Amino acid sequence: MALVLKKINLIWGDIGFQKNGFVSGLLKGLLLGSVCFAVSFGLELAILTLQGNPAHLEIYISSFSLTGSQIKNTDFVFFLLCVLFNIVNVWMEEGVFRGLFMKTFSETKPFMQANFIAAFLFGIWHIVMPIRSYVNGGMSFAAMILMGIGYMMI
């Protein structure tokens, strides 16, 4: 991303990044994610308990595999790597789709049209996972389409 910005004579601030907001934004994001997880897991646990189904929480990092095998990594280093890679992923996605693409498309198109194009490209970028789930039998065709539309609306 830094190389692309340099090549097209832009700086991080031109695509929405602020020097002073990184740590506070990171902490706010981690807090929001933690609260959402706690609420959703708490509700799921309550519903399962009311249904008489025992539930428990396992904390592990699963590895992505094209063969379908799942390895449960519980070492702390895997948690650190997971957080680091997710921060890099979010940084790049925000920089590309909401930053660079919006800046570039907004120069020649109205905001709504530029936003739709960036959202469409974001959805195309992420459609691989729902397609994989559909092909593996873990998701219906309708769910795959809805998830793809959902990615475009984010």
N, CA and C atoms as an extended XYZ file, in Angstrom:
462
Properties=species:S:1:pos:R:3:atomname:S:1:resname:S:1:resid:I:1 pbc="F F F"
N         0.827       -1.181        0.000 N   MET     1
C         0.000        0.000        0.000 CA  MET     1
C         0.876        1.252        0.000 C   MET     1
N         1.918        1.234        0.805 N   ALA     2
C         2.821        2.379        0.854 CA  ALA     2
C         3.461        2.630       -0.509 C   ALA     2
N         3.824        1.565       -1.206 N   LEU     3
C         4.434        1.710       -2.530 CA  LEU     3
C         3.438        2.275       -3.538 C   LEU     3
N         2.195        1.827       -3.475 N   VAL     4
C         1.169        2.334       -4.387 CA  VAL     4
C         0.929        3.814       -4.119 C   VAL     4
N         0.815        4.174       -2.843 N   LEU     5
C         0.601        5.580       -2.507 CA  LEU     5
C         1.745        6.450       -3.013 C   LEU     5
N         2.968        5.980       -2.840 N   LYS     6
C         4.137        6.734       -3.312 CA  LYS     6
C         4.101        6.877       -4.835 C   LYS     6
N         3.728        5.806       -5.507 N   LYS     7
C         3.706        5.793       -6.979 CA  LYS     7
C         2.690        6.796       -7.536 C   LYS     7
N         1.556        6.942       -6.847 N   ILE     8
C         0.515        7.844       -7.354 CA  ILE     8
C         0.491        9.190       -6.600 C   ILE     8
N         1.578        9.467       -5.885 N   ASN     9
C         1.771       10.759       -5.205 CA  ASN     9
C         0.676       11.093       -4.193 C   ASN     9
N         0.334       10.110       -3.350 N   LEU    10
C        -0.608       10.328       -2.263 CA  LEU    10
C         0.083        9.991       -0.949 C   LEU    10
N        -0.512       10.450        0.134 N   ILE    11
C        -0.028       10.076        1.462 CA  ILE    11
C        -1.167        9.357        2.186 C   ILE    11
N        -0.834        8.727        3.321 N   TRP    12
C        -1.825        7.961        4.081 CA  TRP    12
C        -3.037        8.819        4.435 C   TRP    12
N        -2.816       10.069        4.772 N   GLY    13
C        -3.914       10.968        5.130 CA  GLY    13
C        -4.885       11.202        3.981 C   GLY    13
N        -4.401       11.106        2.739 N   ASP    14
C        -5.264       11.301        1.572 CA  ASP    14
C        -6.313       10.203        1.442 C   ASP    14
N        -6.058        9.047        2.033 N   ILE    15
C        -7.021        7.945        1.927 CA  ILE    15
C        -7.678        7.642        3.282 C   ILE    15
N        -7.620        8.615        4.188 N   GLY    16
C        -8.390        8.513        5.419 CA  GLY    16
C        -7.657        8.107        6.678 C   GLY    16
N        -6.383        7.788        6.593 N   PHE    17
C        -5.643        7.399        7.793 CA  PHE    17
C        -5.151        8.643        8.517 C   PHE    17
N        -5.181        8.577        9.845 N   GLN    18
C        -4.726        9.689       10.663 CA  GLN    18
C        -3.542        9.239       11.506 C   GLN    18
N        -2.561       10.112       11.649 N   LYS    19
C        -1.369        9.769       12.439 CA  LYS    19
C        -1.711        9.466       13.888 C   LYS    19
N        -2.555       10.254       14.482 N   ASN    20
C        -2.801       10.154       15.908 CA  ASN    20
C        -3.907        9.167       16.281 C   ASN    20
N        -4.584        8.584       15.333 N   GLY    21
C        -5.733        7.755       15.658 CA  GLY    21
C        -5.505        6.265       15.656 C   GLY    21
N        -4.301        5.794       15.362 N   PHE    22
C        -4.083        4.360       15.199 CA  PHE    22
C        -4.338        3.579       16.483 C   PHE    22
N        -3.688        3.956       17.562 N   VAL    23
C        -3.804        3.192       18.812 CA  VAL    23
C        -5.218        3.277       19.372 C   VAL    23
N        -5.802        4.475       19.385 N   SER    24
C        -7.159        4.596       19.924 CA  SER    24
C        -8.154        3.841       19.042 C   SER    24
N        -7.983        3.899       17.736 N   GLY    25
C        -8.852        3.145       16.831 CA  GLY    25
C        -8.702        1.649       17.019 C   GLY    25
N        -7.477        1.212       17.205 N   LEU    26
C        -7.209       -0.207       17.439 CA  LEU    26
C        -7.881       -0.671       18.728 C   LEU    26
N        -7.726        0.113       19.781 N   LEU    27
C        -8.332       -0.250       21.059 CA  LEU    27
C        -9.860       -0.230       20.990 C   LEU    27
N       -10.420        0.757       20.308 N   LYS    28
C       -11.874        0.810       20.142 CA  LYS    28
C       -12.376       -0.403       19.361 C   LYS    28
N       -11.658       -0.792       18.325 N   GLY    29
C       -12.039       -1.956       17.535 CA  GLY    29
C       -11.977       -3.242       18.341 C   GLY    29
N       -10.913       -3.400       19.119 N   LEU    30
C       -10.791       -4.588       19.969 CA  LEU    30
C       -11.885       -4.607       21.033 C   LEU    30
N       -12.214       -3.447       21.598 N   LEU    31
C       -13.286       -3.370       22.588 CA  LEU    31
C       -14.630       -3.720       21.965 C   LEU    31
N       -14.923       -3.138       20.806 N   LEU    32
C       -16.179       -3.430       20.113 CA  LEU    32
C       -16.297       -4.916       19.787 C   LEU    32
N       -15.220       -5.502       19.256 N   GLY    33
C       -15.235       -6.928       18.938 CA  GLY    33
C       -15.440       -7.785       20.169 C   GLY    33
N       -14.786       -7.434       21.262 N   SER    34
C       -14.913       -8.197       22.508 CA  SER    34
C       -16.324       -8.119       23.071 C   SER    34
N       -16.903       -6.929       23.055 N   VAL    35
C       -18.265       -6.761       23.571 CA  VAL    35
C       -19.260       -7.534       22.703 C   VAL    35
N       -19.137       -7.420       21.389 N   CYS    36
C       -20.047       -8.147       20.483 CA  CYS    36
C       -19.914       -9.653       20.675 C   CYS    36
N       -18.689      -10.143       20.817 N   PHE    37
C       -18.480      -11.566       21.034 CA  PHE    37
C       -19.104      -12.003       22.354 C   PHE    37
N       -18.874      -11.236       23.417 N   ALA    38
C       -19.409      -11.603       24.733 CA  ALA    38
C       -20.939      -11.637       24.714 C   ALA    38
N       -21.562      -10.657       24.085 N   VAL    39
C       -23.023      -10.624       24.009 CA  VAL    39
C       -23.545      -11.797       23.185 C   VAL    39
N       -22.968      -12.011       21.994 N   SER    40
C       -23.476      -13.084       21.129 CA  SER    40
C       -23.228      -14.458       21.734 C   SER    40
N       -22.047      -14.674       22.331 N   PHE    41
C       -21.783      -15.964       22.952 CA  PHE    41
C       -22.657      -16.147       24.184 C   PHE    41
N       -22.871      -15.085       24.945 N   GLY    42
C       -23.742      -15.168       26.120 CA  GLY    42
C       -25.157      -15.546       25.740 C   GLY    42
N       -25.689      -14.932       24.675 N   LEU    43
C       -27.029      -15.277       24.199 CA  LEU    43
C       -27.095      -16.726       23.715 C   LEU    43
N       -26.099      -17.138       22.968 N   GLU    44
C       -26.072      -18.510       22.483 CA  GLU    44
C       -25.988      -19.490       23.645 C   GLU    44
N       -25.160      -19.214       24.610 N   LEU    45
C       -25.028      -20.063       25.795 CA  LEU    45
C       -26.352      -20.141       26.557 C   LEU    45
N       -27.029      -18.998       26.718 N   ALA    46
C       -28.318      -18.978       27.416 CA  ALA    46
C       -29.360      -19.805       26.676 C   ALA    46
N       -29.420      -19.646       25.357 N   ILE    47
C       -30.399      -20.405       24.567 CA  ILE    47
C       -30.118      -21.897       24.651 C   ILE    47
N       -28.872      -22.299       24.507 N   LEU    48
C       -28.524      -23.716       24.592 CA  LEU    48
C       -28.817      -24.282       25.979 C   LEU    48
N       -28.544      -23.510       27.008 N   THR    49
C       -28.824      -23.953       28.380 CA  THR    49
C       -30.323      -24.141       28.587 C   THR    49
N       -31.127      -23.190       28.091 N   LEU    50
C       -32.579      -23.301       28.207 CA  LEU    50
C       -33.120      -24.507       27.443 C   LEU    50
N       -32.446      -24.906       26.378 N   GLN    51
C       -32.852      -26.071       25.597 CA  GLN    51
C       -32.332      -27.374       26.199 C   GLN    51
N       -31.544      -27.272       27.247 N   GLY    52
C       -31.001      -28.462       27.891 CA  GLY    52
C       -29.759      -29.018       27.208 C   GLY    52
N       -29.145      -28.245       26.366 N   ASN    53
C       -27.926      -28.667       25.677 CA  ASN    53
C       -26.707      -28.068       26.370 C   ASN    53
N       -25.803      -28.894       26.848 N   PRO    54
C       -24.603      -28.331       27.493 CA  PRO    54
C       -23.715      -27.637       26.454 C   PRO    54
N       -23.121      -26.547       26.871 N   ALA    55
C       -22.237      -25.802       25.972 CA  ALA    55
C       -20.972      -25.426       26.727 C   ALA    55
N       -19.930      -25.234       25.987 N   HIS    56
C       -18.680      -24.785       26.590 CA  HIS    56
C       -17.936      -23.920       25.584 C   HIS    56
N       -16.987      -23.178       26.080 N   LEU    57
C       -16.192      -22.278       25.249 CA  LEU    57
C       -14.801      -22.859       25.070 C   LEU    57
N       -14.383      -22.953       23.835 N   GLU    58
C       -13.010      -23.349       23.524 CA  GLU    58
C       -12.334      -22.162       22.857 C   GLU    58
N       -11.138      -21.860       23.302 N   ILE    59
C       -10.396      -20.763       22.689 CA  ILE    59
C        -9.203      -21.353       21.955 C   ILE    59
N        -9.223      -21.198       20.636 N   TYR    60
C        -8.133      -21.701       19.809 CA  TYR    60
C        -8.141      -20.964       18.485 C   TYR    60
N        -7.059      -21.091       17.782 N   ILE    61
C        -6.946      -20.529       16.441 CA  ILE    61
C        -6.959      -21.710       15.485 C   ILE    61
N        -7.904      -21.692       14.542 N   SER    62
C        -7.943      -22.771       13.558 CA  SER    62
C        -7.194      -22.312       12.316 C   SER    62
N        -6.574      -23.246       11.670 N   SER    63
C        -5.808      -22.893       10.481 CA  SER    63
C        -6.657      -23.134        9.239 C   SER    63
N        -6.482      -22.275        8.261 N   PHE    64
C        -7.197      -22.407        6.990 CA  PHE    64
C        -6.580      -23.534        6.183 C   PHE    64
N        -7.422      -24.399        5.648 N   SER    65
C        -6.917      -25.521        4.881 CA  SER    65
C        -7.815      -25.779        3.683 C   SER    65
N        -7.217      -25.971        2.543 N   LEU    66
C        -7.984      -26.293        1.348 CA  LEU    66
C        -8.489      -27.728        1.376 C   LEU    66
N        -7.900      -28.566        2.209 N   THR    67
C        -8.313      -29.967        2.299 CA  THR    67
C        -9.428      -30.185        3.312 C   THR    67
N        -9.804      -29.160        4.055 N   GLY    68
C       -10.878      -29.288        5.028 CA  GLY    68
C       -10.422      -29.703        6.411 C   GLY    68
N        -9.149      -30.037        6.582 N   SER    69
C        -8.674      -30.423        7.910 CA  SER    69
C        -8.603      -29.193        8.801 C   SER    69
N        -8.882      -29.400       10.081 N   GLN    70
C        -8.825      -28.290       11.022 CA  GLN    70
C        -7.885      -28.633       12.156 C   GLN    70
N        -6.922      -27.777       12.351 N   ILE    71
C        -5.976      -27.936       13.437 CA  ILE    71
C        -6.287      -26.853       14.459 C   ILE    71
N        -6.392      -27.228       15.723 N   LYS    72
C        -6.683      -26.268       16.786 CA  LYS    72
C        -5.373      -25.854       17.458 C   LYS    72
N        -4.948      -24.640       17.172 N   ASN    73
C        -3.724      -24.103       17.770 CA  ASN    73
C        -4.083      -23.324       19.030 C   ASN    73
N        -3.493      -23.712       20.161 N   THR    74
C        -3.802      -23.050       21.427 CA  THR    74
C        -2.614      -22.294       22.014 C   THR    74
N        -1.465      -22.349       21.392 N   ASP    75
C        -0.299      -21.623       21.903 CA  ASP    75
C        -0.523      -20.112       21.774 C   ASP    75
N        -0.034      -19.353       22.741 N   PHE    76
C        -0.228      -17.910       22.780 CA  PHE    76
C         0.310      -17.220       21.529 C   PHE    76
N         1.386      -17.724       20.974 N   VAL    77
C         1.979      -17.112       19.783 CA  VAL    77
C         0.983      -17.114       18.617 C   VAL    77
N         0.119      -18.143       18.543 N   PHE    78
C        -0.880      -18.185       17.471 CA  PHE    78
C        -1.923      -17.084       17.646 C   PHE    78
N        -2.270      -16.777       18.905 N   PHE    79
C        -3.202      -15.686       19.169 CA  PHE    79
C        -2.591      -14.346       18.776 C   PHE    79
N        -1.331      -14.155       19.107 N   LEU    80
C        -0.648      -12.917       18.724 CA  LEU    80
C        -0.563      -12.772       17.211 C   LEU    80
N        -0.221      -13.871       16.539 N   LEU    81
C        -0.149      -13.841       15.079 CA  LEU    81
C        -1.520      -13.574       14.463 C   LEU    81
N        -2.545      -14.182       15.012 N   CYS    82
C        -3.903      -13.972       14.509 CA  CYS    82
C        -4.295      -12.501       14.629 C   CYS    82
N        -4.050      -11.896       15.779 N   VAL    83
C        -4.369      -10.486       15.974 CA  VAL    83
C        -3.546       -9.620       15.016 C   VAL    83
N        -2.255       -9.883       14.911 N   LEU    84
C        -1.389       -9.117       14.019 CA  LEU    84
C        -1.847       -9.208       12.564 C   LEU    84
N        -2.105      -10.425       12.090 N   PHE    85
C        -2.521      -10.599       10.702 CA  PHE    85
C        -3.881       -9.972       10.434 C   PHE    85
N        -4.777       -9.993       11.421 N   ASN    86
C        -6.071       -9.353       11.236 CA  ASN    86
C        -5.948       -7.841       11.203 C   ASN    86
N        -5.045       -7.282       11.995 N   ILE    87
C        -4.812       -5.838       11.944 CA  ILE    87
C        -4.272       -5.447       10.570 C   ILE    87
N        -3.308       -6.201       10.072 N   VAL    88
C        -2.750       -5.928        8.738 CA  VAL    88
C        -3.842       -6.067        7.682 C   VAL    88
N        -4.672       -7.107        7.788 N   ASN    89
C        -5.744       -7.329        6.822 CA  ASN    89
C        -6.734       -6.166        6.818 C   ASN    89
N        -7.168       -5.748        7.992 N   VAL    90
C        -8.124       -4.632        8.079 CA  VAL    90
C        -7.492       -3.352        7.547 C   VAL    90
N        -6.245       -3.126        7.904 N   TRP    91
C        -5.542       -1.938        7.442 CA  TRP    91
C        -5.510       -1.905        5.905 C   TRP    91
N        -5.166       -3.021        5.307 N   MET    92
C        -5.089       -3.077        3.846 CA  MET    92
C        -6.471       -2.941        3.208 C   MET    92
N        -7.467       -3.648        3.748 N   GLU    93
C        -8.808       -3.550        3.156 CA  GLU    93
C        -9.368       -2.137        3.268 C   GLU    93
N        -9.226       -1.535        4.440 N   GLU    94
C        -9.706       -0.161        4.605 CA  GLU    94
C        -8.933        0.778        3.687 C   GLU    94
N        -7.628        0.581        3.610 N   GLY    95
C        -6.802        1.428        2.761 CA  GLY    95
C        -7.153        1.308        1.294 C   GLY    95
N        -7.413        0.095        0.846 N   VAL    96
C        -7.708       -0.124       -0.568 CA  VAL    96
C        -9.153        0.228       -0.903 C   VAL    96
N       -10.108       -0.410       -0.218 N   PHE    97
C       -11.505       -0.281       -0.625 CA  PHE    97
C       -12.160        1.022       -0.185 C   PHE    97
N       -11.961        1.425        1.064 N   ARG    98
C       -12.588        2.655        1.548 CA  ARG    98
C       -11.695        3.871        1.371 C   ARG    98
N       -10.428        3.643        1.173 N   GLY    99
C        -9.496        4.743        1.011 CA  GLY    99
C        -9.150        5.002       -0.441 C   GLY    99
N        -8.281        4.172       -0.976 N   LEU   100
C        -7.748        4.371       -2.319 CA  LEU   100
C        -8.836        4.336       -3.395 C   LEU   100
N        -9.689        3.298       -3.373 N   PHE   101
C       -10.724        3.199       -4.405 CA  PHE   101
C       -11.707        4.364       -4.316 C   PHE   101
N       -12.130        4.715       -3.101 N   MET   102
C       -13.068        5.828       -2.952 CA  MET   102
C       -12.441        7.139       -3.420 C   MET   102
N       -11.205        7.365       -3.066 N   LYS   103
C       -10.518        8.591       -3.487 CA  LYS   103
C       -10.408        8.639       -5.014 C   LYS   103
N        -9.989        7.521       -5.591 N   THR   104
C        -9.792        7.464       -7.042 CA  THR   104
C       -11.114        7.589       -7.794 C   THR   104
N       -12.114        6.805       -7.396 N   PHE   105
C       -13.398        6.835       -8.112 CA  PHE   105
C       -14.140        8.158       -7.897 C   PHE   105
N       -13.990        8.766       -6.719 N   SER   106
C       -14.684       10.028       -6.424 CA  SER   106
C       -14.167       11.189       -7.262 C   SER   106
N       -12.991       11.037       -7.828 N   GLU   107
C       -12.451       12.110       -8.670 CA  GLU   107
C       -13.201       12.236       -9.987 C   GLU   107
N       -13.823       11.133      -10.449 N   THR   108
C       -14.510       11.164      -11.742 CA  THR   108
C       -15.988       10.802      -11.650 C   THR   108
N       -16.442       10.342      -10.467 N   LYS   109
C       -17.827        9.887      -10.332 CA  LYS   109
C       -18.448       10.491       -9.077 C   LYS   109
N       -19.787       10.589       -9.054 N   PRO   110
C       -20.448       11.047       -7.829 CA  PRO   110
C       -20.183       10.061       -6.681 C   PRO   110
N       -20.288       10.553       -5.429 N   PHE   111
C       -19.965        9.738       -4.262 CA  PHE   111
C       -20.724        8.414       -4.248 C   PHE   111
N       -22.027        8.440       -4.483 N   MET   112
C       -22.832        7.209       -4.415 CA  MET   112
C       -22.361        6.178       -5.436 C   MET   112
N       -22.048        6.612       -6.619 N   GLN   113
C       -21.569        5.699       -7.655 CA  GLN   113
C       -20.182        5.155       -7.287 C   GLN   113
N       -19.320        6.012       -6.808 N   ALA   114
C       -17.980        5.578       -6.385 CA  ALA   114
C       -18.084        4.582       -5.232 C   ALA   114
N       -18.978        4.852       -4.287 N   ASN   115
C       -19.174        3.972       -3.145 CA  ASN   115
C       -19.717        2.613       -3.600 C   ASN   115
N       -20.648        2.607       -4.539 N   PHE   116
C       -21.193        1.349       -5.048 CA  PHE   116
C       -20.101        0.527       -5.727 C   PHE   116
N       -19.276        1.158       -6.536 N   ILE   117
C       -18.198        0.433       -7.225 CA  ILE   117
C       -17.221       -0.156       -6.214 C   ILE   117
N       -16.827        0.640       -5.218 N   ALA   118
C       -15.903        0.147       -4.192 CA  ALA   118
C       -16.534       -0.998       -3.410 C   ALA   118
N       -17.825       -0.882       -3.067 N   ALA   119
C       -18.522       -1.949       -2.339 CA  ALA   119
C       -18.643       -3.204       -3.193 C   ALA   119
N       -18.915       -3.033       -4.472 N   PHE   120
C       -19.008       -4.182       -5.376 CA  PHE   120
C       -17.662       -4.911       -5.458 C   PHE   120
N       -16.591       -4.157       -5.585 N   LEU   121
C       -15.257       -4.768       -5.628 CA  LEU   121
C       -14.913       -5.465       -4.307 C   LEU   121
N       -15.327       -4.877       -3.184 N   PHE   122
C       -15.131       -5.495       -1.872 CA  PHE   122
C       -15.876       -6.834       -1.808 C   PHE   122
N       -17.098       -6.855       -2.310 N   GLY   123
C       -17.882       -8.095       -2.338 CA  GLY   123
C       -17.246       -9.149       -3.222 C   GLY   123
N       -16.773       -8.770       -4.387 N   ILE   124
C       -16.098       -9.708       -5.289 CA  ILE   124
C       -14.852      -10.274       -4.609 C   ILE   124
N       -14.104       -9.430       -3.918 N   TRP   125
C       -12.885       -9.850       -3.229 CA  TRP   125
C       -13.191      -10.920       -2.175 C   TRP   125
N       -14.362      -10.815       -1.532 N   HIS   126
C       -14.700      -11.708       -0.426 CA  HIS   126
C       -15.627      -12.867       -0.804 C   HIS   126
N       -16.072      -12.952       -2.018 N   ILE   127
C       -17.047      -13.977       -2.403 CA  ILE   127
C       -16.450      -15.389       -2.392 C   ILE   127
N       -15.139      -15.497       -2.366 N   VAL   128
C       -14.479      -16.809       -2.393 CA  VAL   128
C       -14.897      -17.680       -1.210 C   VAL   128
N       -14.966      -17.116       -0.020 N   MET   129
C       -15.293      -17.920        1.164 CA  MET   129
C       -16.716      -18.482        1.108 C   MET   129
N       -17.746      -17.691        0.788 N   PRO   130
C       -19.075      -18.290        0.666 CA  PRO   130
C       -19.157      -19.332       -0.453 C   PRO   130
N       -18.471      -19.092       -1.555 N   ILE   131
C       -18.471      -20.080       -2.639 CA  ILE   131
C       -17.843      -21.378       -2.156 C   ILE   131
N       -16.735      -21.273       -1.424 N   ARG   132
C       -16.080      -22.462       -0.881 CA  ARG   132
C       -17.019      -23.213        0.066 C   ARG   132
N       -17.712      -22.482        0.928 N   SER   133
C       -18.658      -23.114        1.850 CA  SER   133
C       -19.801      -23.779        1.100 C   SER   133
N       -20.266      -23.162        0.026 N   TYR   134
C       -21.340      -23.758       -0.780 CA  TYR   134
C       -20.857      -25.037       -1.466 C   TYR   134
N       -19.675      -24.982       -2.068 N   VAL   135
C       -19.122      -26.147       -2.772 CA  VAL   135
C       -18.888      -27.306       -1.796 C   VAL   135
N       -18.436      -26.990       -0.566 N   ASN   136
C       -18.186      -28.030        0.436 CA  ASN   136
C       -19.462      -28.537        1.092 C   ASN   136
N       -20.614      -27.936        0.787 N   GLY   137
C       -21.880      -28.377        1.359 CA  GLY   137
C       -22.216      -27.750        2.695 C   GLY   137
N       -21.454      -26.781        3.138 N   GLY   138
C       -21.701      -26.153        4.427 CA  GLY   138
C       -22.658      -24.972        4.368 C   GLY   138
N       -23.111      -24.611        3.152 N   MET   139
C       -23.963      -23.439        2.999 CA  MET   139
C       -24.879      -23.640        1.802 C   MET   139
N       -26.120      -23.197        1.909 N   SER   140
C       -27.046      -23.297        0.781 CA  SER   140
C       -26.704      -22.233       -0.268 C   SER   140
N       -27.250      -22.412       -1.462 N   PHE   141
C       -27.015      -21.445       -2.527 CA  PHE   141
C       -27.576      -20.077       -2.137 C   PHE   141
N       -28.787      -20.066       -1.541 N   ALA   142
C       -29.414      -18.806       -1.130 CA  ALA   142
C       -28.565      -18.102       -0.075 C   ALA   142
N       -28.039      -18.863        0.886 N   ALA   143
C       -27.188      -18.269        1.930 CA  ALA   143
C       -25.917      -17.696        1.318 C   ALA   143
N       -25.355      -18.396        0.328 N   MET   144
C       -24.145      -17.909       -0.334 CA  MET   144
C       -24.425      -16.566       -1.014 C   MET   144
N       -25.546      -16.468       -1.716 N   ILE   145
C       -25.904      -15.224       -2.403 CA  ILE   145
C       -26.121      -14.101       -1.386 C   ILE   145
N       -26.842      -14.402       -0.304 N   LEU   146
C       -27.088      -13.387        0.723 CA  LEU   146
C       -25.797      -12.918        1.371 C   LEU   146
N       -24.877      -13.843        1.608 N   MET   147
C       -23.601      -13.459        2.210 CA  MET   147
C       -22.804      -12.576        1.250 C   MET   147
N       -22.829      -12.916       -0.040 N   GLY   148
C       -22.138      -12.097       -1.040 CA  GLY   148
C       -22.717      -10.688       -1.098 C   GLY   148
N       -24.040      -10.589       -1.041 N   ILE   149
C       -24.700       -9.276       -1.034 CA  ILE   149
C       -24.326       -8.534        0.247 C   ILE   149
N       -24.283       -9.249        1.359 N   GLY   150
C       -23.904       -8.647        2.639 CA  GLY   150
C       -22.519       -8.029        2.598 C   GLY   150
N       -21.579       -8.733        1.960 N   TYR   151
C       -20.225       -8.182        1.843 CA  TYR   151
C       -20.236       -6.884        1.053 C   TYR   151
N       -21.083       -6.819        0.040 N   MET   152
C       -21.126       -5.605       -0.772 CA  MET   152
C       -21.758       -4.441       -0.022 C   MET   152
N       -22.573       -4.746        0.994 N   MET   153
C       -23.244       -3.685        1.739 CA  MET   153
C       -22.416       -3.175        2.906 C   MET   153
N       -21.343       -3.854        3.276 N   ILE   154
C       -20.544       -3.452        4.429 CA  ILE   154
C       -19.822       -2.163        4.147 C   ILE   154
